[in-house]
Amino acid sequence: MKDALGSVQSLLILGGTSDIALATARRLAADKTKRIVLAGRPSERLDAAAQDLRAFGAEVETVAFDASEVEEHEKALGAVFAGGDVDVVLLAFGVLGDQAGDERDPVAAARVAQTNYVGAVASGLVCANALKKQGHGSLVVLSSVAGERGRKDNFIYGSTKAGLDTFAQGLGDSLHGTGVHVMVVRPGFVETKMTAGREKAPFSTTPDAVADAIVAGLRKGSEIVWVPAALRFVFSGLRHLPRPIFRRITQR
């Protein structure tokens, strides 16, 4: 449970090698977070991330977690909550996929949906139910502005984020009054290892900037956070553009 000053005492990250999640964990660890659990596929990167966070004085453990193996989520994540209350769960896993290749390979496209949406629904509900049972906590869901409106060059990935965003908003409403808070984070293009080599988009941001926005949003009790904040106004316009105009703009 948060301390008297409102500092997060325990953090669970789903997607334990995510650049954004680890940047957030470093900020929270520097602000007195004592217990951090990194859930992800076992790897040297996961172990290295845990060791990096231990340098901040936090107790860090890793848990084997695969977003696509939804039947195992209850067991893997339930064990984390059995080990003590969790103040914040950060749902940060996801894959970009290869739009052109995935259009030609429906099975590959389905794998993107399985990870980004189906896996998030299953793990999100497991964590939400555990948070509700303990009577407090925040679930932070990394969405994307890609889910705001489908584009020719990323509609498979964007559709999974649109579904995730809607799911998270509805989940937040269903948990209102239970002591559990859901916050949806909508970054623009983030310069991470996942997007390395891709052309930057306008309003690009960094993992550190997203982490700052997440921490600030948790302190304020925000329900939706845009990064950078100006994207809220950009997409309020883009969302309502007639399709022929939107198509011309996004196909340049």
N, C-alpha and C positions, 0 to 999 in steps of 0.2 A: 504494500500500500504506500502511496505517496507520503513523504514526511510532512512535518508541520509547515515547512516552507514551500510545499508543493512540488518538490523534486521527485522525479521518477526513480523508484527504487529497483524495479525489475523490468526487463525488456526481453521479448521474444521476437526474433526475426525469422520470418518464413522467406527463404531465399537468402541464406546466410553469406553469400559472396557478392551480393548486389552492391555496386558502388554507392548508390544512394543510401541504402540501408546502413552500410558500414560508416559512411560519413555522419549519418544521424546517430549511430551508436557511439561514435567517438565524442560527439558533442554531449550526449547524455552521460557518458562515462565520466567526462570532465566535470559534470554537474552532479556528481554524487550517486549515479546509478551503480548499484552494487552487484546485481546479478544480471547477466546477459546470456541468453541462449540463442545460438546460431543453428537454425534448422535448415539442412540442405543435403545435397548428395555428398557423401564422404569424398574428400579430395585434399590434395596438398594445399590448395587455395583456401579451403574452409579452415584447415588447421592453422594456416598462416594468419588468417583474419582473426582467429581466436587469440593467437599469441600477441598480435598487435594490440588488441583491446585490453589484454591483461596488463599491458604497460601503464594503463590508466588507473590501475588498482582494483579493477572489477573482477569478480569471480565469473569466468566465462566457460561455458560448456558447449559442446556440439552435439546435435541430435541428427540421426539419419532421417531424411525426409525427402520424398520425391513427389512433386506436385501431381504427376500423372497417375500415381498409385493411390487413388482415392480411398480404396478399401483399407489402407493402412493408416490413414490420417488420424482416426480416433485413437488408435493405440499409441502412435508416436507422439502426438501432441498432448494426449491425455496424461502421459507420463510426465510431461513438463509441468503441467498444472498440479499434478499430484505432489510435485516437489516444492510447492509453495505458490502463493499468489503471484499473478503477473499484472503489472500496472499498464503496460503498453504492448500490444501486438502490432508489428509492422509487417503487412503482407506486401512483399516486394519482389516476388519471383515473376518471371515472364520471359517469353522469347519473341523476337521480331519475325522470325521466319524469313522466307525468300519469296516475295510476292509473285514474281514472274514464274519461278519454279513451282510454287504451291498452286498456282492457277492451273498448271498442267498436271499436277499430282494431287488429286483430292484427298488422298490418305495423308499426305504431308500437311495439307491445309487443316485437316481434322486434328492432327497432332498439336498444331498451334492452338486451336480452340480447346483441346483437351487440357493443355497446360494452363493457358491464360484465363480461361473462363471456368471450365468444369473443375479443375483443380482448385481454383480460387473459391468457388462456391462451396465445395466440400470442406476445405480447410477453414474457410471463413466462418462457416456454421459451427464447426467443432469449437473454434476459439470463442465465438460469440456465446455459445451455450455455456462454456466454462467460465467466461467473464461474468455472465449473468448469474451463474451459480455462486460465484464468490462475492457478487454484489457491487463490483466496481471495476473500472479499467477502461482503456481506450483501444479501439481497433482502428488502425490507420491503414487505408487501402490505397496503394499507388495505382492510379488510373492514368489517363493520358488525354491530351487535347485531341489525339487521333480518333478518339471515340465520339467527338462532338459532331462530326459529319464525315461520311464516307468519301474517300478520294480514290481515284483510279490506281494510284501507285501504292496504296497500303490498306485497301478495304478489308482484307482478311484480318490483319492485326488490329485495325481500327474497330472492326465489328466486335472482336473479343473484348476490347476495352470499353466499348459502348455497353455491352452486356454486363461487364463487371461493375461499371459505374452505376447503372440502374439497380443492380443487385445490392450494392453497398448503400445506396441512398435508401432503398426500401428496408434494408436490414436496420439501418440507423433509426428509421421511424418506428419499426417494430420493437426496438429496444428502448425507446424513449420512456423515461420514468423508472427504469430498472437500475440506474446507476452506471450503465454502460454507454459510452460515447463512441460514435463512429465518425471518422473524419476521412473524407475523400480528397486525395491530392491529385491535381491535374497539371502536370508539368508539360511544357512544350518539348522541343527537341533537347535532349540532355546528352552532353558529351561524355560518354562512358565507354567502357570496353565493348559493350554490346553494339554501340553505334559507330565504333571506330571504322574509318574509311568511307562513311556515308557523308553526302553533302549536307552541310549545316543548313538549317532552316531559319527564317527570321525569328527573333525572340529566343534564340538558343540560350540554354542555361547550363549549369554545372551541378554535379552531385552535391557540392558544398552549399550552393545556393538553395537547392531543394531541401537539404537537411536543415538549414537555417529556418526555412519556411515551415517545415514540419514541427520543429521545436516551438516556434512562435505560435503556430496553430494550436498545439497541445496546451500551451499556457493560456490561450484565449478561449479554449473550448470551441474552436471553429468546426464547422461541419463540412465546408468545401474550401479548399485552398488552391489557388492558381499560382503557377510559377513560370515566368514572372507574373506579378499581379496584373499587369496590363493586358494579359491574354483574356481576362474576363470580359473586357470591353471589345477586344478584337473579335472574339467568337460570338458575342451578342449580336454583332453585325453579320458575320459570315453565316451564322446559323439560319438567317432569314433571307439570304440572297436567293433569287430565282436560280434554279438548277442550270439553265444555259449559261448564265453569267458566272456562276461558281465553277462550272466545268471549264470555261475558258481561262479563268484565273489560275486554276490548279493544274492546267495542262501546259502551261508555258514552260 
